[in-house]
Each structure stands twice: as structure tokens, then as C-alpha cells.
Amino acid sequence: MIIANFLIDITRYIPKKAKISLFLAIFLLFLQFLILPASSQQPVEIKTLMRADEAQQWQPLVEKFNQQHPEIDLEVVEAPSDSNQVEDLYTASFLLGNSPYDLVYMDIVWTPKFAAAGWLLDVSDRLSQQEIDRFLTGDIQGGMYQDKLYRIPFRSDAGMLYYREDLLAQAGYKPPETFSELIQISQDLQQQGLAEWGYVWQGKQYEGLAAMFVEILQGHGAFWVDPQTLEVGLDKPEAIQAVEFLRTTIEQKIAPPGVTTYAEDETRLLFENGKAVFLRNWPYIYTSALNSSIAGKYSIKPMVHAPGESSGACQGGWGLGIAKSSKHPDAAWQVVEFFSSENAQREYVLANGYVPSRISLFNDPQIVAKYSHYPKLLSVVQNSALRPPISQYSQVSDILQRYLSAALTKKMTSETAMNAAAAETRRLLRSN
């Protein structure tokens, strides 16, 4: 009202033609003040960091998210293709403070370290139990630390046993269920000249060795580190027997002598070239082998185990956590919801062949039409075995890798190596 009266007063002294121009200018200025606040609200920027190869695979979904959420601008920063370097970059950004990343796209084994350091937001209250039950149990457990949820799974992974279905049928065998059956079948098929090697696995001193060994441990009823009590089980009789099984495959020439230098790809090539009956590896091999000489001649099953014990598939996979330092946690959560949704995972699986973390997608008609083995894959990934979800995981893994490698290369006996690994692990855990 005061402004209106002021305008009336000043127009008494302005010529009639000028009044029109003045009122028009005032009207336009008024409109500008109304429109400016809305137009000046820039989208909230949400950033995450990931390997360059996967960042490119994410791009179609990133574009779709940004179109559907104009109030949020999601940016994926490309990092080197070495996962260890990505972990180091995240670690450095949090240690230096003012991390530019709102979302942390992380490997399952990073979760306890990042959560213990206080770098992740607890998202336990953002998901209902009904929604949690739609994900693979191992994937959810792998996102927890001290009973709190810090990571929502995006894509899963799990170790499994590949076998030559045609060769077993030719020799009159069913797929093995136990370690002893695997050895027996391997030796028989080797003696018949059906394959050069019986069983190949990852024996190089790296993280893949620890992942593989988790499955052999569980299959023998053994354990590595109890995350609740921090009890170490590497020097138990069952754990030593697990090492002895691997040594036996080398000593009896079921596995090639170079297996202690092999990672995933070396073992994959042996299997795909028809040189091995059995292979321990990850789900991506199934699609890869479709273009090999053994296409249509192989199948998958859960890892073998000792009588009376259970099979274990080492739980892998990647998921999203929210950085505790993020200024926009609610916007970041919208990104998490989008990418962990059934629709986003379906699109990603169809385009890239990864394993979903949502149970329903293993029997999704579109996915099964392209990847017919996914229903069978579900039975494998549901028998998951976790690497110890403890904050010192990288250190305990390094200890295990060193001593296990020493045992496999006969620099130490199985018992001596595991006793030393257990003792060093206990000292580490006591010192923290």
C-alpha cells in the first residue's frame, strides 16, 4: 500500500505519455522479481567417483536420472580403472577434508573401513524391512558395519564352480558336491585324456586369492575372522585342511603348477580353451565363454564342500553409500533410490551383463531371455560367504595372502603358514 501511494504521488508530476512508460517499466521490474527466485535456483550438484570403464557404462542411466530429476545434477567423475586407486582417491579426499563426493560407489570390502572411519552416513532408517528383503541377503550384509547399514547394493557378484557338462556326461558323472568327488572326477577325466587339467583356481598373491580361499574355508567348516568377537580361525584344523586341499590339487597335478601365479583371466582362458574340467571364477565368465570353443558345453553350480558342511560363494559386488560430509544427503539418497531400483538394475544388467542385487531380477523375463542361466545363478549367489567385515580388512587380507601364498608355493608347510598368519592377525587386531 505504501509503495502504491508513492507511485500515485510521483505520477502527478510526470507527463501523461511518460506515465505509461514508467508503469510498464515498473511492471516488468515487478515480474522480474517474481520470476528471478525460481529461475536462480540452480540444480543441486551430486558427485560420485568410479572407474572410467564403469563410468561410461553408467552414462545412459545418469542421463535418464538427470532428465527425471531436473532439481539434481548428478555428475560421475572418472577415475583410473584400478579399483585400488579409486579406493585411495576416496580415502585421500576424506582425510584431507571437504571431499567433493556426495556418493561413494564402493566395493563391498571397503564398507567397514569407510564406516569405521566415520566417512559414511548411516542409512538404516531409510529402507523398510520389506524393501531390504528384496535384495540378496549377502549384499545387504556386505553393506553393514556393527549392525548399521551404510551401503545399498547396485550390482552383485559371487564365486562359483564352472564345469564341463559334456565331459561329465560322457564319463558318466554327475556334478561333484564334495572336494573329494571333484578330485576323483578330475583325475579320472585326465587319465581318459578328456582334459589336460582337472581344476583351475586363482592362486596368485592378490585379493582374488583371499576371495577364493573364503569359499574353501567355508566348505571345510572353517572361518577367517569372526567380525563380532574378532576371534581368528586360520590355525584351526579345518582351516589347515582347506589349505591342504589346494596344495593337493597342485601336488597331484589336478591344477597346473603355474596356478600359483594365475588370476581370473589366466584361469578363464584355460577353461574356455577346453583345457580344464572345473573352474572357480565369477559370473562374468559365463557370458565370456559363450564366444569360446566350449559354448553350450558348460554349466555352473555352487562350490563344492566337505561332507556335512555348506557351500560358500564369496560375496562381491558394488553399491552406493552417502558421504557423511555431503551437504545434500536427501538429494544423494534420491540417486541411491534410482540406481538401486528394479528398473535401473534391469536396464544395466541387460546392457552390461552384470549380476543384479535384487532377487526378482534373476527370473525377470527380459533378463532370462538374454541370459538363460540367471535362474540357476540365483541358487549360487544365495549361498554367500563374506570376507570379514572389519575395519582392518585390507591389513588382514594382506597377511592371509602372504602366508597362504607361502604355503601353496611350498615355502612353508600348511600348518606353519596358517599358525603364523593367525598369530600376526591376532597381533594386528589387538593393536587397534
C-alpha positions in Angstrom: 0.0 0.0 0.0 2.8 2.4 0.8 4.5 1.7 -2.5 1.2 2.2 -4.4 0.6 5.6 -2.7 4.2 6.6 -3.5 3.7 5.7 -7.2 0.4 7.7 -7.3 2.1 10.7 -5.8 5.1 10.8 -8.1 3.0 10.4 -11.2 1.3 13.7 -10.6 4.5 15.4 -11.7 5.1 13.2 -14.8 3.7 13.9 -18.3 0.9 11.5 -19.4 3.0 9.8 -22.1 5.8 9.2 -19.7 3.4 7.7 -17.1 2.7 4.8 -19.5 6.4 4.0 -19.9 7.0 4.3 -16.2 4.2 1.9 -15.3 5.4 -0.5 -18.0 9.0 -0.4 -16.6 7.7 -0.9 -13.0 5.5 -3.8 -14.1 8.4 -5.5 -15.9 10.7 -5.0 -12.9 7.9 -6.5 -10.6 7.7 -9.5 -12.9 11.5 -9.9 -12.8 11.5 -10.0 -9.0 8.7 -12.7 -9.1 10.5 -14.9 -11.7 14.1 -14.4 -10.6 13.9 -16.5 -7.4 12.6 -19.5 -9.3 15.0 -19.3 -12.2 18.0 -18.7 -9.9 17.6 -21.9 -8.1 20.4 -24.0 -9.6 20.2 -27.8 -9.5 21.8 -29.4 -6.5 25.1 -31.0 -7.6 25.7 -34.5 -6.6 29.1 -36.1 -7.4 30.5 -39.6 -7.2 33.7 -41.2 -8.3 34.2 -44.5 -10.2 36.4 -46.4 -12.5 36.4 -44.9 -16.0 35.2 -48.1 -17.7 32.1 -48.4 -15.4 31.5 -44.6 -15.5 30.9 -44.9 -19.2 28.5 -47.8 -18.7 26.6 -45.7 -16.2 26.2 -42.8 -18.6 22.8 -43.8 -20.1 21.3 -44.1 -16.6 23.0 -40.9 -15.4 21.3 -39.0 -18.3 18.0 -40.6 -17.6 18.2 -39.7 -13.9 19.1 -36.0 -14.7 16.2 -35.8 -17.1 13.8 -37.2 -14.5 15.2 -35.0 -11.7 15.9 -31.5 -13.0 16.4 -30.3 -9.5 19.5 -32.5 -9.2 22.6 -32.6 -11.4 24.3 -36.0 -11.0 28.0 -36.0 -12.1 30.1 -39.1 -12.3 33.8 -38.4 -12.1 36.0 -40.8 -14.0 38.9 -42.4 -12.1 41.6 -44.9 -13.1 40.4 -48.4 -14.0 42.3 -49.9 -11.0 39.9 -50.3 -8.1 42.7 -49.9 -5.5 43.5 -46.5 -6.9 39.8 -45.5 -6.7 39.7 -46.5 -3.0 42.9 -44.5 -2.4 41.3 -41.4 -4.1 38.2 -41.6 -1.9 40.4 -42.1 1.2 42.6 -39.1 0.3 39.6 -36.9 -0.3 38.1 -37.8 3.1 41.3 -37.4 5.0 42.0 -34.0 3.5 38.5 -32.8 4.3 35.9 -31.1 2.1 35.6 -34.1 -0.1 33.8 -33.2 -3.3 32.0 -36.6 -3.4 28.4 -36.9 -2.0 28.1 -40.5 -3.0 30.6 -43.3 -2.5 30.5 -46.0 -5.1 32.3 -48.8 -3.4 33.4 -52.4 -3.5 31.9 -54.5 -0.8 35.1 -54.8 1.2 35.5 -51.0 1.5 32.4 -50.6 3.6 33.7 -51.5 7.1 36.8 -49.4 6.6 34.9 -46.3 5.4 32.1 -46.7 8.0 34.6 -47.2 10.9 36.4 -44.0 9.8 33.1 -42.1 10.1 33.0 -41.2 6.4 29.6 -42.7 5.6 26.1 -41.8 6.6 24.0 -44.5 8.4 21.1 -45.2 6.1 19.5 -47.9 8.2 16.3 -45.8 8.7 15.8 -45.0 5.0 14.8 -48.6 4.0 11.9 -50.6 5.3 12.5 -54.3 6.2 10.2 -55.1 3.3 12.4 -53.3 0.9 15.6 -54.8 2.4 14.1 -58.3 1.8 14.0 -57.6 -1.9 17.8 -57.6 -2.1 20.2 -60.6 -1.8 20.9 -61.2 1.8 24.7 -61.3 1.3 24.6 -58.0 -0.5 22.8 -56.4 2.4 25.1 -57.9 5.0 28.1 -56.7 3.0 26.8 -53.2 3.3 26.6 -53.3 7.1 29.0 -52.5 9.8 28.3 -53.0 13.5 24.6 -53.6 12.8 24.1 -50.4 10.8 23.5 -50.1 7.1 25.9 -47.9 5.1 25.8 -49.2 1.6 22.9 -50.0 -0.7 23.8 -52.7 -3.3 23.7 -51.9 -7.0 25.3 -54.9 -8.6 26.2 -58.2 -7.1 29.0 -60.8 -7.6 29.8 -64.3 -6.3 32.3 -67.0 -6.8 31.1 -70.3 -8.3 32.1 -73.6 -9.8 32.1 -74.0 -13.6 32.2 -77.5 -15.0 32.2 -79.1 -18.4 28.8 -80.6 -18.6 29.6 -82.6 -21.8 32.7 -84.2 -20.4 31.0 -85.3 -17.2 28.1 -86.8 -19.1 30.5 -88.6 -21.5 32.3 -90.2 -18.5 29.0 -90.9 -16.6 29.4 -88.5 -13.8 27.1 -86.1 -12.0 28.5 -82.7 -11.0 30.5 -83.1 -7.8 29.2 -82.0 -4.4 32.3 -82.6 -2.3 36.0 -81.8 -2.5 36.9 -85.5 -2.8 34.4 -86.0 -5.6 35.9 -83.1 -7.5 39.4 -84.6 -7.1 38.2 -88.1 -8.2 36.4 -86.9 -11.3 39.3 -84.6 -12.3 41.8 -87.4 -12.1 39.6 -89.9 -14.0 38.9 -87.4 -16.8 42.6 -86.5 -17.0 43.5 -90.2 -17.2 41.0 -90.7 -20.0 42.6 -87.9 -21.9 39.4 -85.8 -21.9 41.1 -82.7 -20.4 44.7 -81.6 -19.6 43.8 -80.2 -16.2 41.1 -81.1 -13.7 40.6 -77.9 -11.6 41.9 -74.4 -12.0 41.6 -71.6 -9.5 43.1 -68.2 -8.6 46.4 -68.8 -6.8 48.3 -65.5 -7.4 49.1 -63.4 -4.3 46.4 -60.7 -4.6 42.9 -60.1 -3.3 41.4 -62.7 -5.6 43.4 -65.4 -3.6 41.7 -64.3 -0.4 38.3 -64.3 -2.1 38.8 -67.8 -3.5 40.0 -69.1 -0.1 36.9 -67.8 1.7 34.9 -70.3 -0.2 37.3 -73.2 0.5 37.3 -72.2 4.2 33.5 -72.3 4.5 33.4 -75.5 2.6 35.6 -77.1 5.3 33.5 -75.6 8.1 36.3 -73.2 8.9 36.5 -69.4 9.3 38.9 -66.5 8.9 37.9 -63.8 11.4 34.7 -63.6 13.4 33.5 -60.0 13.0 31.6 -60.0 16.3 34.3 -61.4 18.6 37.4 -60.8 16.3 38.3 -64.5 17.0 40.8 -65.7 14.4 40.3 -69.2 12.9 43.1 -69.6 10.5 45.1 -72.0 12.7 42.1 -74.3 13.4 42.4 -77.9 12.0 39.6 -77.2 9.4 41.4 -74.2 8.0 44.7 -76.1 7.7 42.7 -78.8 5.8 41.4 -76.1 3.5 45.0 -75.2 2.6 45.9 -78.9 2.2 43.1 -79.3 -0.4 44.5 -76.6 -2.6 48.1 -78.0 -2.2 46.8 -81.4 -3.1 45.4 -80.2 -6.4 48.9 -78.9 -7.3 50.8 -81.9 -6.0 48.6 -84.4 -7.8 48.7 -82.3 -11.0 45.0 -81.7 -11.0 45.8 -78.0 -11.2 48.7 -76.8 -13.4 52.0 -75.9 -11.5 51.6 -72.2 -12.6 48.2 -71.9 -10.8 50.0 -70.0 -8.0 50.6 -67.2 -10.5 47.1 -67.2 -12.0 44.4 -64.5 -11.6 40.9 -64.6 -13.1 41.8 -64.2 -16.8 44.5 -66.9 -16.8 42.1 -69.5 -15.4 39.3 -68.3 -17.7 41.4 -68.8 -20.8 42.4 -72.4 -19.8 38.7 -73.3 -19.3 37.5 -71.5 -22.4 40.2 -73.2 -24.5 38.9 -76.6 -23.3 42.0 -77.5 -21.2 40.2 -77.8 -17.8 37.2 -79.7 -16.5 36.5 -77.4 -13.5 37.0 -73.7 -12.9 36.4 -71.5 -9.9 35.5 -68.0 -11.1 33.0 -65.1 -11.1 29.7 -64.8 -13.1 31.1 -62.8 -16.0 32.9 -65.9 -17.3 29.5 -67.4 -18.3 28.9 -64.8 -20.9 32.5 -64.6 -21.9 32.6 -68.4 -22.6 29.6 -68.2 -24.9 32.0 -66.9 -27.6 34.6 -69.7 -27.0 35.1 -73.2 -28.3 33.2 -74.7 -25.3 30.0 -72.7 -25.9 26.9 -74.8 -24.9 29.1 -77.4 -23.2 29.4 -76.0 -19.6 27.3 -75.1 -16.7 27.6 -73.7 -13.2 26.9 -74.8 -9.6 27.7 -73.8 -6.0 31.2 -74.5 -4.9 31.9 -78.0 -3.5 32.3 -78.6 0.2 33.3 -81.3 2.8 30.6 -83.8 3.8 28.2 -82.3 6.3 29.4 -78.7 5.6 27.9 -76.0 3.5 28.9 -74.4 0.2 30.1 -70.8 0.1 30.2 -68.3 -2.7 32.4 -65.3 -1.9 30.2 -62.2 -1.9 31.4 -59.5 -4.2 29.7 -56.5 -5.8 29.4 -52.8 -5.7 27.0 -50.3 -4.1 26.3 -46.8 -3.1 26.9 -45.1 0.2 26.3 -41.4 1.2 29.3 -39.4 2.3 28.8 -38.1 5.8 30.3 -34.8 4.7 27.7 -34.3 1.9 25.7 -31.1 2.2 22.8 -32.7 0.2 22.2 -36.1 1.8 18.5 -36.2 0.7 19.3 -35.4 -2.9 22.1 -38.1 -2.7 19.5 -40.6 -1.4 17.3 -39.9 -4.4 20.2 -41.1 -6.6 20.7 -44.2 -4.5 17.0 -45.0 -4.8 17.0 -44.5 -8.5 20.1 -46.7 -9.2 19.2 -49.5 -6.8 15.6 -49.7 -8.2 14.4 -52.6 -10.2 14.1 -50.6 -13.4 17.6 -49.2 -13.3 19.2 -52.5 -12.4 17.3 -54.3 -15.2 18.5 -51.8 -17.8 22.1 -52.0 -16.5 22.1 -55.8 -16.5 20.7 -56.1 -20.0 23.2 -53.6 -21.3 26.3 -54.8 -19.5 25.7 -58.4 -18.3 26.4 -57.8 -14.6 24.6 -59.6 -11.8 21.7 -57.8 -10.1 21.3 -57.4 -6.4 17.5 -57.6 -6.5 16.2 -61.1 -6.2 13.3 -60.6 -8.5 15.5 -59.8 -11.5 17.1 -63.3 -11.6 13.8 -64.5 -13.0 12.9 -61.4 -14.9 11.5 -62.4 -18.4 13.6 -59.8 -20.2 16.8 -60.8 -18.5 16.2 -64.5 -18.7 15.5 -64.1 -22.5 19.1 -62.7 -22.8 20.8 -64.6 -20.0 19.1 -68.0 -19.6 21.4 -69.1 -16.8 20.3 -66.4 -14.3 17.7 -68.5 -12.5 20.4 -71.1 -11.9 22.8 -68.3 -10.9 20.4 -67.3 -8.1 20.9 -70.6 -6.3 24.7 -69.9 -6.3 24.7 -66.3 -5.1 22.2 -67.0 -2.3 24.9 -69.2 -0.6 27.2 -66.3 0.0 30.3 -66.2 2.1 31.5 -62.8 3.3 35.1 -61.7 3.7 35.5 -60.4 7.3 33.5 -57.1 7.5 36.0 -55.5 9.8 37.7 -52.1 9.6 41.2 -53.7 9.3 40.2 -55.9 6.4 42.9 -54.7 4.0 45.6 -55.5 6.5 44.2 -58.9 7.5 43.8 -59.8 3.8 47.4 -58.9 3.1 48.5 -61.2 6.0 46.5 -64.1 4.7 47.7 -63.6 1.1 51.3 -63.7 2.1 51.2 -66.8 4.2 48.7 -68.7 2.0 50.9 -68.0 -1.0 53.9 -69.3 1.0 52.0 -72.5 1.8 50.9 -73.0 -1.8 54.4 -72.5 -3.2 55.8 -74.9 -0.6 58.0 -72.2 1.1 56.2 -73.2 4.3 54.0 -76.1 5.4 50.3 -75.5 5.6 50.3 -75.7 9.4 53.3 -73.4 9.8 51.9 -70.9 7.4 48.4 -70.8 9.0 49.8 -70.6 12.5 51.9 -67.6 11.5 49.0 -66.0 9.7 46.7 -66.4 12.7 49.3 -65.1 15.1 50.1 -62.0 13.0 46.3 -61.4 12.5 45.7 -61.5 16.3 48.5 -59.1 17.0 47.1 -56.7 14.4 43.5 -56.9 15.8 44.8 -56.4 19.4 46.8 -53.3 18.5 43.8 -51.5 17.1 
